[in-house]
Structure formats: structure tokens, C-alpha cells
């Protein structure tokens, strides 16, 4: 199940006014603090914030546990079903693309895993509450996104470009009080998928992390070699 914890702005975005009455799908949460909820291993906890950028609605979404983020530009107000569908597709496509780039398809590329994820995304709830730490990260991401949008002169025109921005943000190191030290969101989300939807144990997940580090090192070495080739002869 997807749990979307909505800030005040996001709650208003998903609501509408009909005949002078506010109609909202956003419910009162079971507790005011996300971590105080009864544990549910199948629940995916996200924080959603809404802003207006270049006169269009933009939704910023971040996974509370891994700090994996996605940005949805030109979102349609009060269209919860449309948002959830777009969210699910972006999440799955982003993780599969990341797995391909880091040679992780051998662990996460089976159809059954994708079916389990799709099934978990069919149920969702929206609660009105925040999360100070995650919202701090969303604020940073929003600032970077708005700076890029100003430079581009427009919002991302399609899901491909939006996914590229997501990938850039999820490659940045972030702090999280729930874990020791720092984490890289795309790596932590991949590990989360392996636990949650593939049923892999920590030793196998560590193998995937090690292979990821190897691929990154190989890419850096190739880039360095190309840079050296491009340098003019003395």
C-alpha cells in the first residue's frame, strides 16, 4: 500500500471545491508522527509537497525511508487517480533504468517482482501530515528544480526528461537520522526493492551493492580515459 503524507499545500492540491463545500480525499492520519504509526511492512511511506512553478502545478514526492524522490511537473489538480498512475509508472521505470545502468537486472529483473510492485500500488491512502527531515530534503530539491527550470525556460516536457532529473537528484548523498551516516537514495531504494519485493537476504543485497560500486568505478575509469584522449598533444 502507498501512504502519501501530504503537506498543507499538497492537501489543498488534491482537494476541490464543489458548491461551496471542500471535497478532499486526504484523511486524518492515525498519528501525527509518521514513525508512531503501527508497523506495516507492506506500507510505502511517502511525503508529498505541492508548489507552483512557471504558473503550473508541480508535485515533489520523497520516500521517507530511502529519501528517493520524484518530481511531477504540470500535475492536474485534484486528480488523485491520475497522479497515482503516473507515480507508479515513473517509480517502476526509474528503478528498472537504474538497475540496467548498474548491472542489477540479474537480481530484480523478473516479471513477478514487477507484478508485486504494481499490486502494492493499487491501494493507497492520503494523510495530512508532514515530516520535518524529509521536507527539508524536498525543499532543497525544489530549489534545485526551480533553478533548472529557470535555466531551461520551461518544465520537463515529458516523462523521459523528468526521469532524468529524478535520477540526478537520487544520485546525491543525503543524511537520514534513521540510518547511521549518509545514504545515496537510488542505491537505498534498489536495496529496499530487493528486500520488499524480491525477498532477497542481506548477503545477496550486499553482492548487488558491490557490483554497483564496481560499475561506478568502471564508468569513472572510462570517463578518465576519454578525457585523457581528448587532451591536445604537448
C-alpha positions in Angstrom: 0.0 0.0 0.0 1.1 3.5 -0.8 0.8 6.1 2.0 1.1 9.6 0.8 1.6 12.0 3.7 0.6 15.4 2.3 1.8 18.8 3.4 -0.8 21.6 3.7 -0.1 22.7 0.1 -0.4 19.1 -1.2 -3.6 18.6 0.8 -5.1 21.6 -0.9 -3.8 20.5 -4.3 -5.7 17.2 -4.1 -8.9 18.8 -2.8 -11.6 20.7 -4.7 -14.5 23.0 -4.0 -18.0 21.9 -5.1 -21.0 24.2 -4.4 -19.0 26.0 -1.8 -18.0 22.8 0.0 -14.5 21.4 0.2 -14.2 17.8 -1.0 -11.0 16.1 -0.2 -9.6 12.5 -0.4 -7.0 13.5 2.3 -7.8 11.8 5.6 -6.8 12.4 9.2 -3.7 10.3 9.9 -3.7 7.5 12.6 -1.0 9.5 14.4 0.6 12.9 13.9 4.1 11.5 13.6 4.8 9.0 10.8 7.1 6.9 12.9 4.4 6.4 15.5 2.1 4.5 13.1 1.7 0.8 13.8 4.4 -1.0 11.8 3.2 -2.3 8.4 6.0 -4.0 6.4 4.0 -3.6 3.2 3.3 0.2 3.5 5.4 2.5 1.4 5.6 5.9 3.2 6.0 9.0 1.0 5.8 12.7 1.7 4.2 14.9 -1.0 4.5 18.7 -1.3 3.0 21.0 -4.0 4.2 24.2 -5.5 3.5 26.4 -8.5 6.4 26.8 -10.9 6.1 28.8 -14.0 2.3 29.0 -13.5 2.0 25.2 -13.4 1.4 22.8 -10.6 4.5 20.7 -9.5 4.4 17.8 -7.0 7.5 16.9 -5.1 7.5 13.4 -3.7 10.1 11.7 -1.4 10.3 8.3 0.2 10.7 8.8 3.9 12.9 5.8 4.5 15.3 5.9 1.5 14.9 9.6 0.5 14.3 8.6 -3.1 12.5 11.5 -4.8 10.4 12.1 -7.9 9.1 15.4 -9.4 5.8 15.6 -11.3 5.6 18.7 -13.4 2.3 20.1 -14.8 0.2 17.9 -12.5 -3.6 18.0 -12.8 -5.2 19.4 -9.6 -7.5 17.1 -7.6 -6.7 14.1 -9.9 -5.6 11.6 -7.4 -6.0 8.5 -9.6 -4.1 10.2 -12.4 -1.3 11.1 -10.0 -1.0 7.6 -8.6 -0.9 6.0 -12.1 1.8 8.5 -13.1 3.7 7.9 -9.9 3.6 4.1 -10.2 4.9 4.2 -13.8 7.7 6.6 -13.0 8.8 4.7 -9.9 9.0 1.4 -11.7 10.6 2.8 -14.8 13.1 4.7 -12.8 14.2 1.7 -10.8 14.4 -0.6 -13.8 16.5 2.0 -15.6 18.8 2.3 -12.6 19.1 -1.5 -12.4 20.1 -1.6 -16.1 22.7 1.1 -15.6 24.3 -0.7 -12.6 24.0 -4.3 -13.8 21.4 -5.2 -11.2 18.8 -6.8 -13.6 20.2 -10.2 -12.6 18.6 -9.6 -9.1 15.5 -7.5 -9.9 14.6 -8.1 -13.5 11.9 -10.8 -13.1 8.3 -10.2 -14.1 6.9 -11.5 -10.8 8.7 -8.7 -8.9 7.1 -6.0 -11.1 3.7 -7.6 -10.7 4.1 -7.5 -6.9 5.1 -3.8 -7.0 2.1 -3.0 -9.3 -0.2 -4.8 -6.9 1.1 -2.9 -3.9 0.4 0.4 -5.7 -3.2 -0.4 -6.4 -4.1 0.5 -2.8 -3.3 3.9 -1.4 -4.2 6.5 1.3 -3.6 10.2 1.6 -3.0 11.6 5.1 -2.5 15.3 6.1 0.8 15.4 8.0 4.4 16.3 7.4 7.9 15.1 8.2 10.5 17.7 9.1 13.6 15.9 7.9 12.1 14.6 4.6 10.5 18.0 4.0 13.9 19.7 4.4 15.2 17.5 1.6 12.2 18.3 -0.5 12.9 22.0 0.0 16.4 21.5 -1.3 15.2 19.5 -4.3 12.5 22.1 -5.1 15.1 24.9 -5.0 17.4 22.9 -7.5 14.4 22.1 -9.7 13.2 25.6 -9.9 16.7 26.8 -10.7 17.0 24.3 -13.6 13.5 25.2 -14.9 14.6 28.9 -15.0 17.7 27.9 -16.9 15.7 25.7 -19.3 12.9 28.3 -19.7 10.3 25.5 -19.2 9.4 22.5 -17.2 10.4 19.0 -18.3 8.4 18.4 -21.5 7.9 14.6 -21.0 8.4 11.7 -18.6 11.8 10.9 -20.0 13.3 14.3 -19.2 11.5 14.3 -15.8 13.0 10.8 -15.1 16.5 12.1 -15.9 16.1 14.9 -13.4 14.9 12.4 -10.8 18.0 10.2 -11.4 20.2 13.2 -11.0 18.7 14.1 -7.6 18.7 10.5 -6.4 22.4 10.2 -7.1 23.2 12.9 -4.4 24.4 11.8 -1.0 21.8 12.6 1.8 21.7 12.3 5.5 19.0 10.4 7.3 18.6 10.2 11.1 17.1 6.7 10.8 20.4 5.3 9.5 24.0 5.8 10.6 25.9 8.2 8.4 24.8 9.1 4.9 23.0 7.3 2.1 22.5 7.5 -1.7 18.8 7.4 -2.4 18.9 5.4 -5.7 21.1 2.7 -4.1 19.0 2.5 -1.0 15.8 2.3 -3.0 17.2 -0.6 -5.0 18.1 -2.4 -1.8 14.6 -1.7 -0.5 13.1 -3.3 -3.6 15.3 -6.3 -3.2 14.1 -6.8 0.4 10.5 -5.9 -0.1 9.6 -7.3 -3.5 12.3 -9.9 -4.3 12.7 -11.5 -0.9 16.5 -11.4 -1.1 18.6 -11.6 2.0 21.2 -9.1 3.1 24.2 -11.1 1.7 22.7 -11.0 -1.8 21.8 -7.4 -1.5 25.4 -6.7 -0.5 26.6 -8.5 -3.6 24.4 -6.1 -5.6 25.8 -3.1 -3.8 29.4 -4.4 -4.5 28.6 -4.8 -8.2 27.1 -1.3 -8.2 30.3 0.1 -6.9 32.3 -1.8 -9.5 30.2 -0.4 -12.3 30.6 3.1 -11.0 34.3 2.6 -10.8 34.4 1.2 -14.4 32.4 4.2 -15.6 34.8 6.7 -13.9 37.8 4.9 -15.4 36.3 5.1 -18.9 35.5 8.8 -18.5 39.0 9.5 -17.3 40.4 7.6 -20.3 38.3 9.6 -22.7 39.3 12.9 -21.1 42.9 11.9 -21.5 42.4 11.0 -25.2 40.7 14.4 -25.8 43.7 16.4 -24.4 45.8 18.0 -27.1 49.3 16.7 -27.6 52.1 18.8 -26.0 
